[in-house]
């Protein structure tokens, strides 16, 4: 029994369309009433093999295969020089095509590229893998894909794979029957059933244990699930969008993530840029989140001192957009009319120049320059904090970074010393390293 009789290709192939047709064919074969089960399974296996072969082709190979079949003359007519568009024009073009941004904004080229990929992928049912650092907006991008797709009026179910205990993973994703295990008092639908006909967003997919990866792979292949404690097979029609801040390709090479699952999830691959790559958009984000926070907290729009604004524009934001948003909410909550350094978290608050000189001198100098303080109370607090910091650093230097010895010397509780070190962001191991370096 043959599934596919190759015929000469006379036009460029739409590989996305081809893959989608293969998936439709597989679904049709699975529920066919005219074929015996062995024949159906054989055809499904052939369809899966064909799909994998198509996806294994590189972008270059796909183009060459389609172009060479069409003939050199047709290729020359088909190749059109791309028109360079500015970032603003690219975003405007998305707007004119009625693209739904779901709150994503900015003209960063890498972000626009991700949005353009999302626009093309959204109307299909192909799996999408979104990667990027923590806080770059991966769930928001998943919602963008859902909102621009054909399932936008169906459920969007979000699952944090890293937050589900291994023992509850199968029940959480696929549901369970009453009495399947201790505590299963009623039948329960899983996330995949809840997302039937809609989209399921699998966040932190890199945290999924290998046993869960096997079960997810089965869902991708068969489009069916079984509740825990049940033999009934339930068909699910669900669009899968996954996200990770890890390198799944490297993990698959190391054996901690299944390679076959990686390739099935990353049919469409979207990478989101870190906020430090979008610095020109930070002023826009500061204003946007400032207004959003004021509205949520029912406060007047927040004013920023010039030095705080400069800090926000140049800070590295290891937590990316999520960290910036949280900072603006914090500032709006803690400040009155005007926010300044004192309203920042202690661990990222800049140290005044005069206080940095004190620390550099090992605490032996006196504080002579507090001109950056905006009030007497701030100056007193800053001086007190820095004196405390210098005291701890000098002590650690003298005892070689041994916290227990420092506690004995100062007649203080060790846990209290640890709390003070954490408060000031001081690491005792740094002083041990210094002692070892001095001894060499």
VOZA-702392 format. One record per residue (C-alpha): residue in three letters; x, z, y. Coordinates in steps of 0.05 Angstrom, whole numbers, plus 32768, in hexadecimal, padded with zeros to 4 digits. Example, Ala and Ser with C-alpha at 12.3 -4.5 7.8 and 13.67 -1.06 7.14 Angstrom:
ALA80F6809C7FA6;SER8111808F7FEB;
// end
This chain:
UNK800080008000;UNK801F7FEA8042;UNK8011800B8084;UNK80347FDB80B2;UNK80427F9080AF;UNK80757F7E80E5;UNK80637F438111;UNK808D7F208146;UNK808D7F458188;UNK807C7F1881C2;UNK80787F4A81FA;UNK80987F8B8210;UNK80827FC581E5;UNK806080028203;UNK8080803781D7;UNK8054806E81F3;UNK8017804581E0;UNK80348035819C;UNK8040807E818C;UNK7FFB809081A3;UNK7FDC805B8176;UNK80058075813B;UNK7FE980BB8148;UNK7FA2809F814A;UNK7FAF807A8109;UNK7FC980B980E8;UNK7F8C80E080FE;UNK7F5D80A980E5;UNK7F8080A680A1;UNK7F7D80F18099;UNK7F3180F1809A;UNK7F2480AF8078;UNK7EEE80B38042;UNK7F0080708021;UNK7F468083800A;UNK7F5E80B37FD5;UNK7F8780EE7FEC;UNK7FC980D57FCE;UNK7FC180937FF4;UNK7FB180B78034;UNK7FEE80E4802D;UNK801A80A88020;UNK80008084805D;UNK800880C28088;UNK805080C98071;UNK805F80808082;UNK803E808980C7;UNK806880C780D4;UNK80A880A280C0;UNK8097806880EE;UNK808880978127;UNK80CB80BB811D;UNK80F18079811C;UNK80D18064815D;UNK80E180A6817E;UNK812880A38164;UNK81378066818E;UNK815B807281D0;UNK813D80588210;UNK817180218212;UNK8163800B81CA;UNK8118800981D8;UNK81237FDC8213;UNK81537FAE81EE;UNK81247FA981B2;UNK80E97F9581DD;UNK810F7F67820B;UNK81357F4081D6;UNK80F57F3281B0;UNK80D57F1681EF;UNK810D7EE581FB;UNK81437EE2822F;UNK811B7EB8825F;UNK80E07EE8825F;UNK810F7F238269;UNK812B7F0582A8;UNK80E57EFC82C3;UNK80D07F4282AE;UNK810A7F6882CC;UNK80F87F7E8312;UNK812A7FA08340;UNK81107FE6834E;UNK80FD7FF48396;UNK8121803083B2;UNK80EF806183CE;UNK80FD809F83F7;UNK80E880E383DB;UNK80AF80E6840D;UNK809780A183F9;UNK809980B483AF;UNK806F80F183BB;UNK803F80CA83E7;UNK8038809783AF;UNK802480CE837F;UNK7FF080E783B0;UNK7FD480A183B9;UNK7FCC809C836D;UNK7FA180DC8370;UNK7FD68104834C;UNK7FC3814E8346;UNK7FFF8179835A;UNK7FE281BD8347;UNK800A81E0837E;UNK804D81BE8372;UNK806A81A383B2;UNK80AB818C83D0;UNK80D2814B83D4;UNK810D815C83A7;UNK8120811D837F;UNK81278143833D;UNK80E381648346;UNK80C381218358;UNK80E28102831A;UNK80C3813982F0;UNK807F812E8311;UNK808380E38306;UNK809280EE82BC;UNK8058811F82B9;UNK802A80EB82D8;UNK803B80B882A2;UNK803780EA8269;UNK7FF7810D827F;UNK7FC480D88267;UNK7FE280D68221;UNK7FE1810B81EB;UNK802C810A81E0;UNK804F814E81DB;UNK807681628219;UNK80B28191821D;UNK80C081B08261;UNK810381D1826C;UNK812481F482A6;UNK813D823882BC;UNK810E827382BD;UNK80E0827282F9;UNK80E482278307;UNK8099821C82FC;UNK8094820382B5;UNK804D821D82AA;UNK803881FE82EB;UNK805481BB82D4;UNK802D81C38293;UNK7FEE81CC82BC;UNK8000818E82E4;UNK8003816682A3;UNK7FC08183828C;UNK7F9E817782CF;UNK7FB3812E82D1;UNK7FA181208288;UNK7F62810C8264;UNK7F578154824D;UNK7F5481728292;UNK7F0E818C8288;UNK7F2181AD8246;UNK7F4381F08239;UNK7F8B81FE824F;UNK7FA582368224;UNK7FE882578234;UNK8011827B81FE;UNK805282A2820B;UNK8077829981C9;UNK80AB82CD81DC;UNK8076830381E4;UNK805682FE819F;UNK8072832C8168;UNK80878305812A;UNK8054832A8100;UNK801A8313812D;UNK803382CD813C;UNK800982A88108;UNK7FCA82CF8119;UNK7FD482C48164;UNK7FDE8279815D;UNK7FAF82688124;UNK7F7E82A38120;UNK7F6A82CD80E4;UNK7F3082DE80B7;UNK7F11832380B4;UNK7F3883508085;UNK7F7583228083;UNK7FA1835E8095;UNK7F9B83A580AD;UNK7F7783A580EF;UNK7F56836180E6;UNK7F0F837C80F0;UNK7EF083398103;UNK7EFD82EE80FE;UNK7F2882D78138;UNK7F3782938154;UNK7F8082848163;UNK7F9D826281A1;UNK7F9C821D8180;UNK7F5282218172;UNK7F45823981B8;UNK7F6B81FE81D3;UNK7F4581CB81A8;UNK7F3B818A81CF;UNK7F6581A78207;UNK7FAE81B98213;UNK7FD881F281F7;UNK80158208821E;UNK804B822881F3;UNK8078824D8224;UNK80BD8266820E;UNK80BA823A81D0;UNK8104824981C4;UNK80F0829181B3;UNK80C4827B8179;UNK80E182948136;UNK80F282618100;UNK80B5827480D7;UNK808982658113;UNK80AD8224811F;UNK809C820C80D9;UNK8052821B80E4;UNK805181F98128;UNK807281BC810A;UNK803A81B880D7;UNK800681B9810F;UNK802A81818132;UNK802C815880F3;UNK7FE8816680D5;UNK7FBE817A8112;UNK7F9F81B180E9;UNK7FA581FC80E1;UNK7F90823480B2;UNK7F7C827980C9;UNK7FA282B380AA;UNK7F7E82C8806B;UNK7F5582888066;UNK7F5C8249803B;UNK7F318220806A;UNK7F5581E8808E;UNK7F4081E080D7;UNK7F4E81A080FD;UNK7F6981AA8144;UNK7F6F8175817A;UNK7F9F819581AB;UNK7FD1817A81DD;UNK801281A181D8;UNK803E81B08214;UNK807A81DE8207;UNK80AC81FD8237;UNK80F0821F8231;UNK812A8238825A;UNK8159822F8220;UNK818081F38206;UNK815781E181C9;UNK818581A781B6;UNK81C081D781B1;UNK8194820A818C;UNK818081D4815A;UNK81C981C4814E;UNK81D7820E8143;UNK819D82148112;UNK81738244813C;UNK813F8210814E;UNK812481DB811E;UNK813F81968131;UNK810181728118;UNK80D5819F8143;UNK810181938180;UNK80F98148817A;UNK80AE814D816F;UNK80A4817A81AC;UNK80D1815181DA;UNK80B0810D81D5;UNK80A981148221;UNK80E081408240;UNK80D9815C8286;UNK8110818482A9;UNK810181AE82E6;UNK813781BA831B;UNK814F8200832E;UNK813D82198374;UNK818782168389;UNK818181CA837F;UNK814681C883AF;UNK816381F083E9;UNK814681C1841D;UNK810081D78405;UNK810C8222840A;UNK80F182278452;UNK80B18205843A;UNK80AB823483FF;UNK80B982718429;UNK8081825D8459;UNK8051824B8421;UNK805B828B83F8;UNK805B82B58438;UNK8016829A844A;UNK7FFE82A28402;UNK801582EB8400;UNK7FF582FA8443;UNK7FB382DE842A;UNK7FB6830483E8;UNK7FC983468409;UNK7F9B833B8445;UNK7FD483438476;UNK7FEA831D84B3;UNK801D82E584A7;UNK80628304849F;UNK809A82FC84D2;UNK80E282FB84BB;UNK811F831184E3;UNK815182D984EE;UNK818482F984BF;UNK815083028487;UNK813A82BA848F;UNK818282A3848A;UNK818B82CE844B;UNK814D82B0842A;UNK8166826A8439;UNK81AA82768419;UNK819B82A683E0;UNK81AA828B839A;UNK8166829D837B;UNK817A82A88332;UNK812F82B18324;UNK811F826F8348;UNK80DA82638367;UNK80BC829F8344;UNK80EF82CD8364;UNK80E482AE83A9;UNK809982B783A2;UNK80A082FF838C;UNK80CF830D83C6;UNK809D82F383F8;UNK8066831E83DA;UNK8094835B83DC;UNK80A7834E8425;UNK805E83448438;UNK804B83858416;UNK808383B2842F;UNK808F83998475;UNK806283A284B1;UNK8063836884E2;UNK80AC835684D7;UNK80D583578497;UNK812083648494;UNK815883748462;UNK813D83BA8456;UNK80FF839C8435;UNK812883768402;UNK8136839283BC;UNK817483BF83BD;UNK819A8395838A;UNK8199835583B5;UNK819B837583FA;UNK81D7835D8422;UNK820983928436;UNK821A83958480;UNK8260837E8492;UNK827883C384A8;UNK826183E28466;UNK828583AC843E;UNK82C583C08462;UNK82BB8408844C;UNK82B283F38404;UNK82F083C68407;UNK83188402841F;UNK8302842D83E5;UNK82D684588411;UNK83108473843B;UNK82FC8451847B;UNK82C5846A84A8;UNK8288844084B9;UNK8294842484FE;UNK826A83E584FF;UNK821F83EA84F1;UNK820A83B98527;UNK81E1839284F4;UNK81B183CC84E9;UNK816F83C3850D;UNK815E840D8514;UNK817F84508513;UNK815C846484D3;UNK8175842484B1;UNK81BC843284C9;UNK81BA847984AE;UNK819E8462846B;UNK81D1842A8465;UNK820B84598476;UNK81F2848D8444;UNK81EA845A840D;UNK822F843C8419;UNK82508480841B;UNK8230848F83D8;UNK8247844D83BC;UNK828E845683D5;UNK828F849C83B7;UNK827B84828372;UNK82AB84478374;UNK82E684738388;UNK82D584A48350;UNK82D0846D831C;UNK831284518332;UNK833384958329;UNK831684A182E3;UNK8320845A82CB;UNK82D6844A82C6;UNK82C484838297;UNK827F849B82AB;UNK828284DA8281;UNK82C384EF82A3;UNK82A684DF82E7;UNK8269850B82D8;UNK8297854582C3;UNK82C3853D8301;UNK8288853E8331;UNK826185728308;UNK822685438304;UNK81F7852E82CC;UNK820E84EE82AB;UNK81C984CE82AD;UNK81C684DB82F8;UNK820A84B88300;UNK81EF847D82D8;UNK81B1847A8304;UNK81DC84788343;UNK820984428326;UNK81CC84188316;UNK81B08423835B;UNK81EF8407837C;UNK81FB83D08348;UNK823D83EF8333;UNK825883E082ED;UNK8287841482D0;UNK82A883DF82A3;UNK82C383BC82E0;UNK82ED83FA82EF;UNK830483FE82A7;UNK831C83B782AC;UNK834083C782ED;UNK8363840382CC;UNK837983D78292;UNK839383A282C1;UNK83BA83D682E9;UNK83D983F082AA;UNK83F683AD8296;
// end
